[in-house]
Amino acid sequence: MTLPGGNPERNSPTSVAPDEVVWEPVVAEPAIVAPIFDELTRQRTKEIIARYPQSRSALLPLLHLVQSVEGFVSQDGIRYCAEALELTTAEVSAVATFYTMYKRTPCGEHLVSVCTNTLCAALGGDDIYARLSAKLGVGHEETAGEPGAPGSITLEHAECLAACDLAPVLQVNYEYFDNQTVETAEALVDALQAGQKPHPTRGAPLTDFKTVEMELAGVFPDLARSVEGPSVADETLRGAQLAADRGWRAPAMPDSPPDLPALPEKK
Ligand code: FES
């Protein structure tokens, strides 16, 4: 396995292999790629790959590791993963462009994801997104402030965040802020821009986008802090608690599947 070492000649856009498919970066990249993946990142890359029987299975965490360094996945990051995993850049690009958690533009210090899926939208999520968008002067996947600089914020619409019982919700760096209103969401963004890190409703204390990306890669410099805090809310457990209080039980699973009605013959 060869890990890329930031060789400017090899990483130059002019050195693209004939079979290489290059995705178009949304932001302009420098002509000569800087060696941004340092020795520590390469060491972490080896450790992540060693966790899997097949190296290609490490692609998703490696893309998160790239984001923990760059704040997004650049063309350089695509090549880094491809070389580390002996994949083509086309295969890596296909994965990186499929999942919304992999960003094509540099993110702010914080990523604010407002759920605008059905339930949250009906309960105020659309209003929250609209107010934050107007306040920050940015749209979906755009950043207010210099990406990566303190207080910079990337805003995005999010699909259902699996917290409908606490709607409307938003996340900051994937940590939950439940039962939001336009006013609480605005105050939260004010605090982030002022350099504060309000405690999420549940989950670990707030850090920043790059730190969380490292954790998503499976690297935990401070594991105790990363798992600190409650992970469930009373609302989520209410149904189970009601059932327990009333002695309700789900019927046992039958030993064999029930007979299905015969299908009409195809003509
Ligand atoms: S619709 Fe927003 S969490 Fe499900």
Residues whose N, C-alpha, C, O or C-beta is under 5 A from the ligand:
A	BS01	FES	C115 N117 T118 L119 C120 C160 L161 A162 A163 C164
